[in-house]
């Protein structure tokens, strides 16, 4: 039985429907990440699970029980907010214990849970301080600790790292992942940052416009995106896209890109003889030569030398922009011509009105 199950969940605000019939099963101990651009519905979906919003249709089930009409406080969930939401006049210890004091739990049990959470998060030395005396990372640990002491069925995280600087975000990603490994609790995490999703999730739920585009393990989404949107959203730098066609010849099918690249392919049966497609290739999959050997010539517009990695931003003769990622240092100049090769096994093809992936070999 899933720990959490969403069945055809819909949500409307007036005449505007923002969640369009989502189905999802979350199993015990999973770390699920909702990811997508701003306005895709990920935070609204989390609030529907938490009971902070009421669904316009469908059912929210926790441990097999329908909880649509169950108050948020009685769902067995704990939520960590983007804004920390700590009580500024209370000490850290009081912030951690306050929610438990309202449940008539014994003082000894409360103290035991607070101490255990503080030790787990390594904030024992902060218990006597107030939030105003803490750094952003320390406040986030306290907010997480307040959720831990509740011993919830499911932890809910609503973009908890977005207020932190880049270095601290990376540190906190590791800490939350370690926390999940230690607690083995079910966690649902909302972010707009696909790097957070890729590095933390057991499964990612990619959302767009209130619909689920794809659900899967991080590398499954990276290697086998269901459509062009997922392909472009997952991965940094993002996948390059070039327009073209699949045409049928005497011996079979041939991929012909407007940029001047061609190769024979074998798509699945049923494809029309002349079919418009978009080809995708990730920046790190492109091979680069400086001596004139390659499939396509490109002009270097700019580049970034980061030591272990070099990013090259190029323009093709068709005007298409292509980003290349190389795992080494390269001597480059703006305006010079480089030569790119697209390995056949690194191409992705998308077509149709929904720009879905086209299987081929």
C-alpha positions as a printed NumPy array, in Angstrom:
array([[  0.   ,   0.   ,   0.   ],
       [  1.419,   3.432,  -0.94 ],
       [  2.168,   5.833,   1.903],
       [  0.561,   8.597,  -0.143],
       [ -1.751,   8.286,  -3.126],
       [ -3.18 ,  11.042,  -5.309],
       [ -6.126,  10.009,  -7.46 ],
       [ -7.208,  12.363, -10.252],
       [ -6.436,  15.447,  -8.158],
       [ -7.723,  18.713,  -9.608],
       [ -7.581,  22.238,  -8.247],
       [ -9.316,  25.355,  -9.533],
       [ -9.191,  28.934,  -8.362],
       [-12.468,  30.336,  -9.608],
       [-12.763,  29.505, -13.302],
       [ -9.036,  28.814, -13.643],
       [ -7.977,  25.179, -13.263],
       [ -4.339,  24.933, -12.18 ],
       [ -4.046,  21.19 , -11.426],
       [ -5.487,  18.909, -14.1  ],
       [ -6.226,  15.437, -12.755],
       [ -2.898,  14.201, -11.337],
       [ -2.34 ,  10.57 , -10.292],
       [  0.658,   9.653,  -8.14 ],
       [  1.644,   6.899,  -5.705],
       [  4.438,   7.602,  -3.206],
       [  5.836,   4.56 ,  -1.412],
       [  7.273,   4.235,   2.072],
       [ 10.742,   5.727,   2.419],
       [ 10.798,   7.372,  -1.031],
       [ 12.316,  10.781,  -1.661],
       [ 10.063,  12.35 ,  -4.304],
       [ 10.869,  15.708,  -5.895],
       [  8.311,  17.896,  -7.677],
       [ 10.146,  20.028, -10.22 ],
       [  9.081,  22.406, -12.929],
       [  9.094,  26.064, -13.971],
       [  7.373,  28.802, -11.978],
       [  3.6  ,  28.493, -12.166],
       [  3.576,  24.779, -13.05 ],
       [  1.556,  23.844,  -9.93 ],
       [  4.202,  22.1  ,  -7.829],
       [  3.677,  24.167,  -4.658],
       [ -0.1  ,  24.022,  -5.079],
       [  0.111,  20.238,  -5.307],
       [  2.2  ,  20.134,  -2.119],
       [ -0.326,  22.338,  -0.325],
       [ -3.142,  19.996,  -1.421],
       [ -1.247,  17.095,   0.143],
       [ -0.631,  19.124,   3.316],
       [ -4.276,  20.105,   3.636],
       [ -3.554,  23.826,   3.214],
       [ -5.68 ,  23.788,   0.048],
       [ -8.801,  21.748,  -0.649],
       [ -8.932,  19.798,  -3.956],
       [-11.637,  20.68 ,  -6.468],
       [-11.775,  17.029,  -7.466],
       [-10.112,  13.693,  -6.783],
       [ -8.818,  12.118,  -3.577],
       [ -5.764,  12.477,  -1.335],
       [ -5.064,   9.21 ,   0.504],
       [ -2.544,   8.729,   3.306],
       [ -1.877,   5.149,   4.448],
       [ -4.976,   4.075,   2.55 ],
       [ -7.28 ,   6.619,   4.226],
       [ -9.009,   9.406,   2.297],
       [ -8.002,  12.67 ,   3.982],
       [ -9.676,  15.315,   1.798],
       [-11.694,  16.546,   4.775],
       [ -9.085,  15.846,   7.471],
       [ -7.471,  19.03 ,   8.906],
       [ -3.823,  19.61 ,   8.129],
       [ -2.826,  19.125,  11.771],
       [ -4.35 ,  15.625,  11.842],
       [ -2.784,  14.212,   8.655],
       [  0.476,  13.071,  10.25 ],
       [  2.561,  15.372,   8.048],
       [  5.248,  17.952,   8.77 ],
       [  6.108,  20.816,   6.435],
       [  9.304,  22.827,   6.035],
       [  8.654,  26.185,   4.38 ],
       [ 10.82 ,  28.391,   2.199],
       [ 10.614,  31.218,   4.76 ],
       [ 11.607,  28.992,   7.766],
       [  8.534,  30.346,   9.697],
       [ 10.319,  30.339,  13.076],
       [  8.984,  32.224,  16.103],
       [ 11.48 ,  35.088,  16.551],
       [ 10.807,  35.601,  20.265],
       [ 11.375,  31.931,  21.151],
       [ 14.647,  30.108,  21.635],
       [ 15.629,  27.315,  19.282],
       [ 14.642,  24.761,  21.927],
       [ 11.233,  26.398,  22.314],
       [ 10.724,  26.535,  18.53 ],
       [ 11.389,  22.809,  18.39 ],
       [  9.116,  21.92 ,  21.289],
       [  6.231,  24.348,  20.807],
       [  4.216,  22.208,  18.408],
       [  4.518,  19.18 ,  20.682],
       [  3.411,  21.099,  23.765],
       [  0.022,  21.624,  22.145],
       [ -0.456,  17.833,  21.841],
       [ -0.356,  17.211,  25.617],
       [  2.829,  15.153,  25.255],
       [  4.784,  14.782,  28.502],
       [  7.651,  17.192,  29.154],
       [ 10.113,  14.326,  29.404],
       [  9.081,  12.947,  26.001],
       [  9.24 ,  16.412,  24.439],
       [ 12.727,  16.995,  25.84 ],
       [ 13.828,  13.605,  24.514],
       [ 12.61 ,  14.371,  20.988],
       [ 14.105,  17.871,  20.978],
       [ 17.482,  16.565,  22.107],
       [ 17.439,  13.754,  19.532],
       [ 16.608,  16.175,  16.704],
       [ 19.269,  18.643,  17.853],
       [ 21.911,  15.923,  17.907],
       [ 20.868,  14.629,  14.498],
       [ 21.107,  18.131,  12.982],
       [ 24.168,  19.122,  15.049],
       [ 22.506,  22.177,  16.559],
       [ 22.808,  21.265,  20.267],
       [ 24.935,  24.364,  20.89 ],
       [ 22.208,  26.59 ,  19.42 ],
       [ 19.286,  25.554,  21.621],
       [ 19.481,  28.641,  23.852],
       [ 19.701,  31.121,  20.95 ],
       [ 16.89 ,  32.929,  19.156],
       [ 16.379,  32.851,  15.341],
       [ 17.78 ,  36.372,  14.941],
       [ 21.118,  35.1  ,  16.257],
       [ 21.366,  32.329,  13.641],
       [ 22.688,  32.16 ,  10.083],
       [ 20.41 ,  31.147,   7.202],
       [ 21.706,  27.586,   7.238],
       [ 21.216,  27.296,  11.002],
       [ 17.642,  28.604,  10.73 ],
       [ 16.939,  26.028,   8.052],
       [ 18.243,  23.257,  10.325],
       [ 15.925,  24.465,  13.086],
       [ 12.978,  24.477,  10.676],
       [ 13.829,  20.906,   9.673],
       [ 14.245,  19.954,  13.337],
       [ 10.766,  21.274,  14.116],
       [  9.456,  18.84 ,  11.498],
       [ 11.576,  15.943,  12.782],
       [ 10.277,  16.141,  16.366],
       [  6.74 ,  15.532,  15.085],
       [  7.814,  12.112,  13.729],
       [  5.524,  12.535,  10.701],
       [  4.38 ,   9.953,   8.206],
       [  5.601,  12.235,   5.392],
       [  7.956,  15.216,   5.365],
       [  6.973,  18.027,   2.992],
       [  9.603,  20.537,   1.81 ],
       [  8.519,  23.665,  -0.099],
       [ 11.635,  25.099,  -1.804],
       [ 13.532,  25.127,   1.514],
       [ 16.92 ,  26.14 ,   0.066],
       [ 15.929,  28.985,  -2.254],
       [ 16.892,  31.69 ,   0.297],
       [ 20.427,  30.343,   0.757],
       [ 23.562,  31.209,  -1.19 ],
       [ 24.977,  28.749,  -3.729],
       [ 27.616,  27.17 ,  -1.473],
       [ 25.213,  26.726,   1.429],
       [ 22.541,  25.282,  -0.879],
       [ 24.993,  22.609,  -1.985],
       [ 25.879,  21.823,   1.642],
       [ 22.234,  21.642,   2.683],
       [ 21.394,  19.359,  -0.272],
       [ 23.899,  16.875,   1.08 ],
       [ 22.611,  17.258,   4.631],
       [ 18.971,  16.695,   3.658],
       [ 19.948,  13.634,   1.589],
       [ 21.911,  12.268,   4.554],
       [ 18.959,  13.002,   6.82 ],
       [ 16.685,  10.997,   4.54 ],
       [ 19.121,   8.085,   4.618],
       [ 19.256,   8.191,   8.423],
       [ 15.517,   8.589,   9.067],
       [ 14.206,   6.489,   6.136],
       [ 11.055,   8.632,   6.157],
       [  8.96 ,   9.413,   3.118],
       [  9.834,  12.879,   1.822],
       [  8.253,  15.092,  -0.841],
       [ 10.353,  18.037,  -1.928],
       [  9.383,  20.951,  -4.176],
       [ 11.985,  22.888,  -6.149],
       [ 12.408,  24.813,  -9.405],
       [ 16.093,  23.791,  -9.429],
       [ 16.628,  20.689, -11.554],
       [ 20.105,  20.211, -10.009],
       [ 18.458,  19.728,  -6.605],
       [ 16.016,  17.294,  -8.193],
       [ 18.744,  15.265,  -9.92 ],
       [ 20.995,  15.026,  -6.857],
       [ 18.394,  14.305,  -4.17 ],
       [ 15.439,  12.385,  -5.599],
       [ 14.645,   8.699,  -5.751],
       [ 12.017,   9.707,  -8.316],
       [ 11.314,  13.033,  -9.983],
       [  7.859,  14.3  , -10.941],
       [  8.228,  16.835, -13.775],
       [  5.286,  19.24 , -13.91 ],
       [  4.188,  21.755, -16.535],
       [  0.964,  23.743, -16.575],
       [ -0.628,  21.624, -13.857],
       [  0.063,  18.334, -15.657],
       [  2.63 ,  15.606, -15.049],
       [  5.023,  15.384, -17.999],
       [  7.064,  12.426, -16.727],
       [  7.794,  10.491, -13.533],
       [ 10.97 ,   8.496, -13.111],
       [ 14.399,   8.076, -11.589],
       [ 16.749,  11.   , -12.244],
       [ 18.974,   9.22 , -14.767],
       [ 15.962,   7.693, -16.531],
       [ 14.598,  11.195, -17.136],
       [ 18.033,  12.383, -18.209],
       [ 18.737,   9.499, -20.579],
       [ 15.207,   8.81 , -21.826],
       [ 13.094,  11.974, -21.649],
       [  9.472,  11.392, -22.646],
       [  9.23 ,  14.633, -24.606],
       [ 11.098,  17.754, -25.632],
       [ 10.014,  19.7  , -22.542],
       [ 11.527,  17.157, -20.143],
       [ 14.65 ,  16.887, -22.3  ],
       [ 15.159,  20.64 , -22.163],
       [ 14.33 ,  21.027, -18.48 ],
       [ 16.451,  18.209, -17.056],
       [ 20.161,  18.765, -17.511],
       [ 22.487,  21.757, -17.127],
       [ 23.481,  23.211, -19.507],
       [ 20.21 ,  22.366, -21.25 ],
       [ 19.949,  20.095, -24.271],
       [ 20.567,  21.628, -27.709],
       [ 17.692,  21.411, -30.228],
       [ 17.929,  21.49 , -34.026],
       [ 15.046,  21.266, -36.505],
       [ 14.89 ,  18.756, -39.343],
       [ 12.931,  15.946, -40.964],
       [ 12.852,  12.185, -41.217],
       [ 12.436,  11.228, -44.87 ],
       [ 11.946,   7.836, -46.407],
       [ 14.283,   6.729, -49.18 ],
       [ 14.762,   3.541, -51.171],
       [ 16.69 ,   1.708, -48.464],
       [ 14.897,   3.12 , -45.42 ],
       [ 14.654,   6.347, -43.414],
       [ 17.127,   9.192, -43.194],
       [ 17.411,  11.987, -40.649],
       [ 18.129,  15.324, -42.336],
       [ 18.769,  18.351, -40.121],
       [ 18.548,  21.9  , -41.449],
       [ 22.005,  22.496, -39.984],
       [ 23.523,  20.136, -42.588],
       [ 23.724,  16.891, -40.63 ],
       [ 22.397,  13.636, -42.144],
       [ 22.386,   9.988, -41.17 ],
       [ 20.396,   6.813, -41.794],
       [ 18.083,   5.816, -38.973],
       [ 15.578,   3.077, -38.261],
       [ 12.501,   4.521, -36.505],
       [  9.698,   2.415, -35.125],
       [  7.073,   1.368, -37.732],
       [  4.23 ,   3.739, -38.579],
       [  6.17 ,   6.966, -39.127],
       [  5.092,   8.98 , -42.228],
       [  7.451,   9.12 , -45.207],
       [  8.22 ,  12.788, -44.534],
       [  7.984,  13.816, -40.883],
       [  9.036,  17.05 , -39.159],
       [ 11.186,  16.44 , -36.081],
       [ 13.395,  18.193, -33.564],
       [ 16.745,  16.584, -32.821],
       [ 18.278,  17.026, -29.394],
       [ 21.823,  16.488, -28.213],
       [ 23.317,  17.274, -24.834],
       [ 26.288,  19.661, -24.666],
       [ 28.612,  17.056, -23.146],
       [ 27.828,  14.523, -25.9  ],
       [ 29.2  ,  16.7  , -28.727],
       [ 32.72 ,  15.953, -29.952],
       [ 34.804,  18.968, -30.971],
       [ 37.743,  19.217, -33.334],
       [ 39.873,  22.275, -34.09 ],
       [ 41.555,  20.804, -37.191],
       [ 38.692,  20.628, -39.695],
       [ 37.189,  17.199, -38.997],
       [ 33.529,  17.054, -38.022],
       [ 29.888,  16.889, -39.115],
       [ 29.054,  20.592, -38.689],
       [ 31.074,  23.811, -38.58 ],
       [ 30.306,  26.384, -35.893],
       [ 31.493,  29.862, -34.956],
       [ 32.61 ,  30.413, -31.363],
       [ 30.57 ,  33.284, -29.905],
       [ 31.813,  32.986, -26.344],
       [ 33.328,  30.484, -23.936],
       [ 33.77 ,  29.908, -20.212],
       [ 36.955,  28.328, -18.87 ],
       [ 36.111,  26.824, -15.486],
       [ 39.243,  24.743, -15.037],
       [ 37.941,  21.186, -15.111],
       [ 35.172,  22.077, -17.586],
       [ 34.932,  24.364, -20.616],
       [ 31.623,  25.684, -21.964],
       [ 31.612,  26.856, -25.59 ],
       [ 28.717,  28.892, -26.986],
       [ 28.527,  28.614, -30.764],
       [ 26.414,  29.606, -33.747],
       [ 25.844,  27.42 , -36.784],
       [ 25.507,  28.651, -40.363],
       [ 21.719,  28.368, -40.012],
       [ 21.783,  30.729, -37.043],
       [ 21.069,  27.946, -34.527],
       [ 22.871,  28.336, -31.208],
       [ 24.633,  25.263, -29.821],
       [ 26.303,  24.906, -26.421],
       [ 29.205,  22.472, -26.025],
       [ 30.624,  21.158, -22.74 ],
       [ 34.167,  19.752, -22.766],
       [ 35.775,  17.96 , -19.798],
       [ 39.115,  19.728, -20.242],
       [ 40.77 ,  23.083, -20.833],
       [ 40.84 ,  24.307, -24.451],
       [ 42.609,  27.257, -26.074],
       [ 39.887,  29.23 , -27.89 ],
       [ 39.234,  32.606, -29.469],
       [ 35.946,  34.35 , -30.154],
       [ 35.051,  34.161, -33.828],
       [ 37.104,  31.083, -34.627],
       [ 35.555,  28.076, -36.377],
       [ 35.316,  24.721, -34.643],
       [ 34.047,  21.437, -36.036],
       [ 31.443,  19.37 , -34.207],
       [ 30.492,  15.707, -34.465],
       [ 27.184,  14.37 , -33.154],
       [ 27.56 ,  10.725, -32.044],
       [ 24.61 ,   8.747, -33.375],
       [ 23.857,   7.091, -30.042],
       [ 23.61 ,  10.491, -28.299],
       [ 20.806,  11.939, -30.435],
       [ 17.207,  12.304, -29.245],
       [ 14.305,  12.865, -31.646],
       [ 10.964,  14.511, -30.858],
       [  7.934,  15.008, -33.052],
       [  4.189,  15.497, -33.274],
       [  1.973,  18.106, -31.683],
       [  3.107,  17.09 , -28.169],
       [  6.783,  16.796, -29.209],
       [  7.058,  13.291, -27.768],
       [ 10.186,  11.17 , -28.017],
       [ 10.536,   9.092, -31.212],
       [ 12.275,   5.749, -30.611],
       [ 14.837,   4.873, -33.272],
       [ 18.055,   2.981, -33.83 ]])
